[in-house]
Amino acid sequence: MSTSTDRSSLSHLRHDLRTPLNQIIGYSELLAEEADAAGHRAYTPDLAKINGAARTLLTLINDNLTDERLTLSGEPAPEARGSAAAVLPPPEVEPPAVLAGRILVVDDNAENRDVLARRLVRQGHTVEIAEDGRVALSALRASPFDLVLLDMMMPVLDGYSTLLELKADAALRHLPVIMVSALDELGSVVRCIEQGAEDYLPKPFNPTLLRARIGAGLEKKRFRDQERLYVNTIEETQRRLQTELQEAENYVRATLPAPLTTGPVIADWRLISSTELGGDSFGYHWIDAGHLAIYLLDVCGHGVGAALLSVTAVNVLRNAALPGVDFRDPGAMLTALNEAFPMEKYNDMYFTIWYGVWCPANRTLRFANAGHPPALLAEPDPGAAGGRRVERLRGSGMLLGGMSGTVYRTFERSLPAGAQIYVLSDGTYEIENPDGSAGQLTDIERFFAAAPAAAAGPELDRFYAHVKQLNGPGPLDDDFSIMRLDV
């Protein structure tokens, strides 16, 4: 027989011999406590003798039935000679546990289960039992528990294999497990702790140690349950917030104009939101039969507040809701709008805006700017590369809502037939190169000048793909907003 086989047989022999002794020790201590609680202290000396004799035998087994002594022959270990009978400590009434929990006791020996279960019930816990690992896993999946006391050596499925299956189950892996073992199984216990077991209890059980280990395990379970509750609450809040942000974005999009496909002006646009709900909004509408208002504004920051302010400002423009103001005069309109939206009344939020009015009858564009990037004008030019010349529609003016009394100037420009107007958000201008350098305004001009004017939609899609290439992987830092109007 090999040495490893000898050691395995010796381990099982020690287990079989110590199991009844551990039960005697446990029952004698329980009976002593119950006798004391009932006022029958006369039984305590006899129970102490029984307990001491069992502990003496347990010491003899532990000291002599070792790997170095493969037989019981020879002199007993010096520590065992003349061992006096142990004396039971004065029995005390078992105080209730600070934290009571629902505990599963897993052990193949019925007496072991009974001793441990009775001890736990006296502490105030609710106890269920299982005779092997497979039964334990079924019980754990059927109803909730707070802690598992898991014996190492069991048939069908031993403690280590049971622990592995338990920790592989997403619904059970957070459940604290305390391994129950004899002292010579510490190597296996270490493996179990490495696989996620919380602690271990040696046999025979020390009542104080039992209480402390279980109390610590239940406390960890309570903290983990609270942590999981907090995480679930945060995740649910994030899902609800994401839904609300999506609804807000849908509302903002619902306020945007439909493309113009026929008539004196052809118009299309693109809005690609960044990872957050932004403050971009834009539109175009006929003020009267001869004047088309064109506008794009961007509220500082992101979120619902920025989106609501942008929609509010756009509704003012769309409904001409500034009494006494001629909306065909861009400078006068921005001057009045600045007074209507002081940032101190809107949670310190301000916005930039480009506002233009196109008159097809005389082919004149009048525009004003409040801190916004300039619009671009593309004109037919047979001598230029791509057949177009692109320039900025310059117009100066500070951001809107920052200072009361600011007067905005109206600029005017005559446009040739076949021209295109591009109005862009600052997020579109502020794309960085892959090397981190900024300032893509020149590149944007070159993009629109490089190719002859195509249909609005395909050109805007190509431009967005160009911007994404400049930005590199990941979403844009800000909303991408652009309008093209063929005039």
MARBADO-284898 format. One line per 10 residues: number of its first residue (from 1); for each residue x, y, z of C-alpha. Coordinates in steps of 0.1 Angstrom, whole numbers, plus 2048, in hexadecimal, padded with zeros to 3 digits. Layout:
% residues N
NUM> X Y Z  ... .
This chain:
% residues 487
1> 800 800 800  80E 822 7F7  816 83D 810  7FA 854 802  7E1 838 805  7ED 832 829  7E8 856 832  7C5 857 822  7BB 839 836  7CA 847 856 .
11> 7B7 868 850  796 856 84D  79E 841 86B  7A5 860 880  785 86F 873  771 850 87D  780 84E 8A0  77D 873 8A8  75A 878 89C  748 866 8B9 .
21> 760 876 8D2  758 898 8C4  733 890 8C8  738 885 8EC  74A 8A5 8F4  730 8BA 8E3  712 8A8 8F3  722 8A9 916  727 8CE 913  703 8D4 907 .
31> 6F5 8BD 923  70A 8CF 93D  6FC 8F1 932  6D8 8E4 931  6DC 8D4 953  6EA 8F4 962  6CE 908 952  6B4 8F0 961  6C4 8F1 984  6D1 8CD 983 .
41> 6F6 8D4 98A  6FA 8B2 99A  700 8A3 978  71C 8BB 970  739 8A6 97F  72F 886 96C  72C 89A 94C  74E 8A9 952  75D 886 956  74D 87B 935 .
51> 75A 89A 924  77D 896 932  77F 872 929  775 87A 905  78E 896 903  7AA 87F 910  7A2 864 8F6  7A1 880 8DB  7C3 88B 8E6  7D1 868 8E4 .
61> 7C4 864 8C1  7D1 886 8B5  7F4 87F 8C5  7F9 85B 8BB  7E5 855 89B  7FC 86A 886  80D 866 865  82D 85D 877  81B 841 88A  807 82C 871 .
71> 7FD 814 88D  7F0 818 8B1  80D 804 8BE  828 813 8D5  827 82A 8F2  80E 846 8F2  81A 86A 8ED  829 879 90C  80D 893 90D  7F3 878 910 .
81> 803 866 92E  7F0 86B 94E  7D8 884 93E  7BF 88F 958  79B 890 950  790 8B1 942  77B 8C7 958  75D 8D8 948  75D 8FE 94C  740 90B 960 .
91> 722 909 949  712 929 93F  6F0 931 930  6F5 934 90A  6EF 959 902  6DD 961 8E1  6F3 969 8C3  6F7 98E 8BA  6ED 986 897  6D6 969 891 .
101> 6D5 958 86F  6C9 93B 85B  6E5 922 85B  6EA 902 847  6FE 8E6 859  70D 8CE 840  71B 8AD 84F  718 889 846  716 87E 86B  6F4 882 87A .
111> 701 886 89E  719 8A1 892  6FD 8B4 882  6E7 8B0 8A1  702 8BD 8B9  70A 8DB 8A3  6E6 8E3 89B  6DB 8E2 8C0  6F8 8F9 8C9  6EE 912 8AD .
121> 6C9 911 8B6  6D2 919 8DA  6E4 938 8CD  6C4 943 8BB  6CB 938 897  6B4 926 880  6C5 906 874  6C0 8EF 857  6D5 8CF 851  6E3 8BC 833 .
131> 6F4 89B 833  70C 8A1 815  717 8BC 7FD  6FE 8B4 7E2  6E0 8B7 7F9  6EF 8D7 807  6F1 8E7 7E4  6CD 8DE 7DD  6C2 8ED 7FE  6D6 90D 7F8 .
141> 6C7 912 7D5  6A4 90B 7E3  6A3 925 7FF  6B9 941 80D  6D3 93C 828  6EA 953 83A  707 93B 841  713 917 83A  727 901 852  737 8E8 83B .
151> 748 8C8 846  767 8BE 833  764 898 831  743 88C 822  737 872 809  726 87B 7E8  735 89E 7E7  750 8A8 800  754 8CB 80F  76E 8D7 7F6 .
161> 75A 8CD 7D8  73A 8DB 7E7  74C 8FC 7ED  759 8FE 7C9  735 8F9 7BB  727 912 7D3  740 92D 7CA  73B 926 7A5  716 92E 7A9  70F 953 7A4 .
171> 6F1 952 7BB  704 941 7D7  728 94D 7D5  723 969 7EE  716 951 809  72F 94E 826  73C 92A 82B  74E 91E 84A  761 8FD 846  75F 8E4 862 .
181> 77D 8CD 866  794 8BA 87D  7B6 8C9 883  7C9 8B1 86B  7B3 8BE 84E  7C2 8E1 84F  7D2 8DD 82D  7B0 8D7 81E  7A2 8F4 832  7BC 90C 823 .
191> 7B2 901 800  78E 908 809  796 92B 816  7A9 932 7F6  78A 929 7E3  774 941 7F7  76B 931 818  768 94B 834  777 937 851  77A 915 861 .
201> 76F 905 882  784 8E8 891  774 8CA 8A1  76A 8C7 8BD  758 8E9 8BE  761 903 8D7  740 915 8DF  751 937 8E2  764 932 8C1  745 925 8B0 .
211> 731 944 8BA  74D 95B 8AF  753 94B 88D  72E 949 885  728 96D 891  745 97A 87B  737 967 85D  714 974 862  721 997 866  733 994 844 .
221> 714 987 835  700 9A4 842  719 9BD 834  71A 9AB 812  6F4 9AB 811  6F4 9D0 818  70E 9D6 7FD  6FB 9C2 7E3  6DB 9D5 7ED  6EE 9F6 7E8 .
231> 6FC 9EA 7C6  6DA 9DE 7BA  6CB A00 7C4  6E6 A13 7B2  6E2 9FD 793  6BC A01 793  6C1 A27 797  6D9 A27 77A  6C1 A13 765  6A4 A2A 76E .
241> 6BA A49 767  6C5 A3B 746  6A1 A35 73C  698 A59 746  6B5 A67 733  6AB A53 714  688 A61 718  696 A84 71B  6AC A7F 6FC  68D A72 6E9 .
251> 67B A92 6F4  697 AA8 6E8  698 A96 6C6  673 A9A 6C3  677 AC0 6C3  690 ABF 6A6  683 AC9 684  67C AB1 667  694 AB3 64A  68A ACA 62D .
261> 68A AB8 60C  678 AD0 5F6  673 AF5 5F2  68B B13 5F2  6A1 B03 60D  6AC ADF 611  6B7 AD6 634  6C3 AB8 647  6D5 AB2 668  6E7 A99 67E .
271> 6E7 A96 6A4  6FC A7B 6B4  6FB A7D 6DA  71A A76 6EF  718 A5E 70D  704 A78 720  6E5 A8B 719  6F1 AAC 70B  6E6 AD0 707  6E6 AD2 6E1 .
281> 6C7 ADD 6CF  6C0 AEC 6AD  6A6 AF3 693  699 B08 676  677 B16 66F  666 B30 65A  661 B50 66D  64B B5C 651  648 B53 62C  668 B64 624 .
291> 680 B5E 641  68E B3D 64E  69C B3C 672  6BB B26 676  6C9 B1F 699  6DF B07 6AD  6E6 B0B 6D2  6FA AF8 6EB  6F4 AFB 711  712 AF6 727 .
301> 716 AD4 737  702 AB5 733  6E4 AA4 742  6BF AAA 746  6C3 ACF 751  6D8 AD8 732  6BF AC6 71B  6A1 AD7 72B  6B0 AFA 728  6B9 AF4 704 .
311> 696 AE8 6FB  687 B06 70E  69D B1F 6FB  695 B0E 6D9  670 B10 6E1  674 B36 6E7  683 B39 6C5  66A B23 6B4  64C B35 6C3  65B B58 6C1 .
321> 654 B5B 6E6  667 B7B 6EC  64D B97 6EA  657 BB5 6D5  675 BA4 6C5  67A BA1 6A0  686 B7E 69B  692 B87 678  6AD B9C 688  6C6 B83 697 .
331> 6D9 B9C 6AC  6BA BAA 6BC  6AD B87 6C2  6CD B7C 6D4  6CD B9C 6E8  6AA B95 6F5  6B1 B70 6FA  6CF B79 710  6B9 B8D 727  69F B71 728 .
341> 6B8 B56 733  6CF B64 74D  6E5 B48 75A  6DF B51 77E  6BA B47 779  6C2 B26 768  6D9 B15 781  6F8 B28 773  6F3 B18 751  6FA B2C 731 .
351> 6FA B23 70D  709 B2C 6EC  6F5 B31 6CC  6F9 B38 6A8  6D9 B48 699  6D3 B51 674  6B7 B5D 65E  6B6 B53 639  6A3 B68 620  69F B56 5FF .
361> 691 B74 5ED  6B1 B88 5EF  6C8 B6B 5F7  6D4 B7C 617  6DE B6A 637  6DE B7F 657  6ED B6F 676  6FA B75 699  70F B60 6B1  710 B5D 6D7 .
371> 730 B4A 6DF  729 B2E 6C6  741 B21 6AB  73C B32 689  726 B22 66F  736 B18 64E  72C B24 62C  734 B0E 60E  732 B21 5EC  736 B13 5C9 .
381> 75A B1B 5BC  765 B09 59C  789 B13 5A3  78A B03 5C5  792 ADE 5CD  771 ACB 5CD  75F AE9 5BD  757 AFA 5DE  765 B15 5F4  75E B13 619 .
391> 761 B30 632  756 B39 655  738 B4F 65B  748 B64 675  735 B76 690  740 B7F 6B3  72C B80 6D3  730 B73 6F6  71D B55 703  6F8 B5A 70B .
401> 6EC B5F 72E  70E B6A 73C  709 B90 73F  6EA BA5 73E  6EB BC2 726  700 BB1 70B  6F7 BBD 6E8  6FC BA4 6CC  704 BAF 6A8  6F3 BA4 689 .
411> 709 B9A 66B  6FE B97 647  70A B83 629  6FD B7E 606  6FF B5A 5FA  702 B4D 5D6  6EB B33 5C8  6F5 B0F 5D1  704 B18 5F2  703 B03 612 .
421> 702 B0F 636  710 AF8 651  708 AFF 676  71C AEA 68E  71E AE4 6B4  73D AEC 6C7  741 AC6 6CE  745 AC1 6A8  761 ADB 6A6  773 ACF 6C5 .
431> 77D AAD 6B9  7A1 AA5 6C2  7BB A94 6AC  7C6 A71 6B7  7E6 A82 6C4  7D2 A98 6DB  7D4 AB8 6C8  7B4 ACC 6C4  7A7 AE6 6AB  796 AD4 68E .
441> 786 AF3 67F  79E AF4 662  799 ACF 65C  773 AD3 65C  775 AEF 642  78C AD9 62D  775 ABC 62F  757 ACF 621  76D AE0 606  77D AC0 5FB .
451> 75E AAF 5EB  743 ABE 5D5  721 AC3 5E6  70E AA2 5E8  6EC A9C 5F7  6EA AA9 61A  6E4 A88 62D  701 A74 61E  719 A91 622  710 A95 647 .
461> 715 A70 64C  737 A71 63C  740 A8F 651  736 A7C 671  74B A5E 667  768 A77 661  764 A86 684  763 A63 694  783 A5A 683  793 A79 691 .
471> 786 A72 6B3  792 A4E 6B5  781 A32 6C7  765 A38 6DF  748 A51 6E0  74D A77 6DA  752 A8C 6F8  735 AA3 6EE  716 AA2 6D9  71C AA2 6B3 .
481> 703 ABB 6A4  702 AC8 680  6E9 AD7 668  6ED ADC 643  6D7 AF4 630  6D8 AF6 60A  6CE B19 600 .
